[in-house]
């Protein structure tokens, strides 16, 4: 796992204690995590690739804003999925990074950038649905696809800006010379790709993790909840929808929010908790008197909680294609359709989905 060196004390943490702690972490990563990541890569890449193909080939141009955001979400999910095979190869026993320093930094950067991009575009989709249903006249008169592309560019810029520090925090750690060949019996000779800098940078990484948790987790979730809350209120009080249609919308909205709230936000929160636990461990490490004490002082609950959410995040990218297909099996759905005489802007709108029927709200 990441380094476990003392950030402020001049007395070093003995290598044998660091290695003992790392061995506890490797048991889970080498035993289960690599296989789960590979399975999620296959599902996420296949599902989002198919969804992206359908968007490009089935949706007429110019794309409606909801389609623009959905395409960006699929692209972000695909790029995110591509970071999983190198990570799985790294965790495959013996845990050893064999792709070099540049690839180590880029893997962490691309991972974080597209994680944030997925979060931002889910938020954009929810806000787009809110505007279409709750403020249909304003949306029809003033919002155009070009506005969605401006928001898209801003979202990508924000994701890149927030992920950029990972290029500095991440690094490759070479083993000491003379340790022999990397193997499961000789893990000290393996190369590590660490997600944070050593020594004094651990505290800075904790601050960085808090910023990501707020801007890349909690704030987007609150915006999504408010948007879908207002949208759900309008739909449930719509006299032109049947009970079955309302239930369909409620299920879609609940599913979208649940996938979001059970993956992205817990990932950011558990990472902060894990880093905080590491800080406490390193502060006590110079005073340890035995390997058993060093292992006993580890907060493995924080570590396993963080690793569990690392599994849930790729799982969310696997679930997104299901949401695409649920609302638009042929990129054409209209759960809010009222009647043939109703020409209001709300006619034929996909309330909770990520796509819009062809021809609706075109500029």
N, C-alpha and C positions, 0 to 999 in steps of 0.2 A: 504494500500500500504506500501511502505518502510517507515522507520522512518523519521522523519522530525525534528531532533534535531540540535541545533547549534553546529558546529564542533570546533569552536575556541573561541568564546566568553564565559566568565564565567557565564554570565547571562542566565538562562535557558529559553527555549521556553515553555510557559505555555501549560499544557496538553490539555486545552480546545481548543487551536488553532490547536494543532496537530490533535485532534479528529475531528475538523471541516473540516480540509483538507482531512483527511482520509475518511470522509463521502462522499465527492465529488467524490473521486476515486471509492468508493464501488458502487456507483449508476450504473456505466457502468459495472463493473466486475460482480456484482450480477444480473444485469438485462439481459445481453446479452452474456458476454464473456464465462461463464461456458458452456452454451448450444452450442455455436459455437465450442469450444474446443472438446466437446464430439462427435459432428458430424464429425469433422475432424479426430478424433481418429479412428472412425469406418471405414472411407474411407481409411485412411493411413495404418492402420493395415491390413485391408483386401486386399488392392491393393498390398502393398509391400510384404505381406505374400505369396500371389499368385505368384508374380514375383519371389520371392526367391525359392519357390517350383519348378517353371518351370526351373529356372537356374540349380538347383540341379539335377532334374530328366531328363531334356532334353539335356543339354549340355554335350558332350563327354569330357572325361579327356585326357590329362591335359587341364585345362582351358586356353583359350587365355587371355592375359593381360587385354583386355577390359572387358571380362567376370568376371575376378577376381575383378576388380574395381566395376563393376556393382553389384556383389554379396555383396561386402562390403558396397556399398551405400544402398542396400536394408536392410541389417542388421542394419546399422546406423539409417535408417528411422524407422525401427520397434522399436528399443530401444528408439528412440526419441518419437514415438507415445505412448509408454507405460508410459511416464511421464505426458501425458495429462490428464488421468482420475483423478489422485490425485490432479492435479492443478484445474480441473473442480470441483471436490468435495470441494476444499478449497474455490472457488469463489461462490459456490452455497449458497444462502442466508439461514442463516446468515453466512457471511464470517468467517470461523473458521477452524483452522488447528487441526486435531484430530489424526495425525499419529505419533507424537513424534518428538523429537529433531533430532535423527539420520536420520529419514526419510526425514525431512525437508532439511538437508544438502545434503543428497544423491540425492533427487529429483532435486535440483538446479544444482548439479554437473553433473548428468547423462543428464539432459536437455542440459547443455552447451557443454558437451563432444560430444554428438551425433549431436548437431547442427553444431559444428566445423567439426566433422567427415564427415557429409554429404557434407559440403562445399569442404573439401579437396578431397573427392572422385569424386565429379563432376569435379573438376579441373583435377584430374588424368585421368578421362575419356576423357576430351577434349584434353589433351596433348597426350594421347594414339592415339586418332583419327588423330591428327596432324601428329604424327610420321608415322603412317601407310600410310597416303595418300601423304604427302609432302616429306617424306624421306623413300619410300618403300623398297629400296635396303638395306639401313642400318638397317631398322627394321627387315627385313627377315633374314639377316645374323647374327645380333648381339643380338637382344632382344629376351628373352625367358620368359616363365611364371614365373620362379624363380625370375627374376628381378621385376616383378609385385608384388610378395609376399614380397620382401624386401621393396619396396615403400609402400606397404600396412602397414607393421609393423611400418615403420617410420611415416606414416600419423596418425595411431592410437596413437603412442607415443606422437606425437606433440599435438594431440587433448586432450589427458589426461593431458599433462603438462600444456597446456594453461587453461584447465578447473579446475585444482587442486585448485587455489585460491578461487573458489566458496565454497569449503568446509570450508574455514575460514570466508569468508564474510557472508555466509548464517547462519541463526540461528533462533531459535524459541523464540518468545517473549510472556511470560506469562502475563496475566492481573493482576492488583493489587488485593489483597485479599479484600473480603467484597463487591465486585461489583455485586454479584448475579450470575444469570445464563445467559449464552450467548444466545442472541436472536436478531432479527432484530430491536427490540425496545431498546435493551441494548447491542450495539456492543462493548462497552468498556470492557465487561466481556469475550470477545472472544479471543482465542489464535491466534497469527499471525506467519506466516512463512515468514521472511523477506529475501530478496535477497542480502542485503548488511548490513554491520555492522553499528552501530550507532556512533554518535559523530564524532571523528576525522577520522574515517575510511571512511567517505563519500568522502573525497577528494582522498583517495587512490583508492576507487572504480571507481572514474571518470578516473583516470589514467589507471587503469586496463581495463575499457571499451574502452578507446582510443586504447590500444594495441590490443584488440580483433577486433576492427573496422578495424585496419590496416592489421593485420596478418590473421584475419579470415573473412575479407570481401573485402576490396579494392584490396589487392594484388592478391588473387585468382581470382577475377573478371577480373583484367587486364590480367592475364595469360590466362584465358579462352577466352577473347576477341581476344587476339593476336593469339592464336591457331586456333580458329574458323575463324578468318579473313583470315589467310594464307590458311586454308583448303578450305574456300569458293572460294578464288581466283583460286586455282587449279581446283576445280570442275567446276566453271563457264567457265573456259577456256579449258575444256577438250573436244576435238572434238568427242570422242567416246560416249558421253552422249546426250540423247535427251533433248529437252526443258522441257518436263514433268519431267524427272528424275532430272534435275538441279533444277527445281522449288520445287520438293519434298525435296531435300537436303536443299535448302534455308529455307523452312518452318521449317524443323526439327532444323536446326542450330539456326534460329531466335527464335523459341519457347524455346529451351534450355537456351539460353542467357537471354531471356525475363523473364522466370520464376526465374532465378538466380538473375538478376538485380532488379527485383521488389519485392523480398522477403528478401534475406539474407543481402544484403548491406543496404537497408533502415532500417532493424531491428537494426543493429549495430549503424547506424548514429543517429536514433531517440532515442536510449537508451542513447547515450552520451548527446544529447540535453536535454533529460528529467532529467538526473542526474545533468547537469549543471543548469537547472532551479530550481531544488531542493536546490542546494547549495545557489543560490541567495535568495530563499525564506527563508531558515533557517538563513541566515545572517541578514535578516530584521525582523524575527519573534519576537525577544525580545523587539522590539520597537512598536509592534502592540498594539493598544488600545482597540480593539473590535474584536469579532468573524467575523463580517461582513468584516472588513478590512483584516483579515487573509485570508478569502475566496477570496476576490477581488484581492489579490496579487498573488494568485495561477496562474501559467501558464498552464491552462488546455489544450491549444492547443498542447503543448509539450507532455503532458500526453496522450491525445487521439491519437496523432500521433504515440507514442510508442505502445499503446495498439492495434492500427490498424495493425502495422507491426507484432505484436505478433500473430495476426490472419493469416497474409500472410505467415509466416514461416511454420506452419503446413500445410497450403494449398499447399505449394511447394512440401512437401512430398507426398501429395495426387496426385500431377500432375506427379511425376516421373514414376509411373507405366504406365501412358498413353504414356510417351516417350519410355519406354521399348517396349510396344506393337506396337507403331507406326513404329518403325524401325525393329522389329522382331516379327511378329505375331506368328511365330512358332519357334522362336530363329533361324531363317534362312532367311536372306535377302541379296540382292546383287544389290543395286541401281547403283553401278558403273561398272557393268558388261559391257565389251566392245563387244567382239565377240569370237567365239570358238577358233580362231587361236591365239588370244592374250594371251600370257603366262606371261605377266609382273606381278610384285608383286602387282600392283594396281587392278588386275582383281578380281571382286567379293567382294569388300570391302564395308562395311556399313559405309558410310562417317560420318554421323552425329549421329549415334546411339550409344548405350551403349553395343551392343553385336557384335559378329563377327560370320560369317557363320562357321559351323562345318567344320573342316578340313583346314581352311585357316590359313596360317602362323604358322603352327604347328612346334615345334622344331624338 
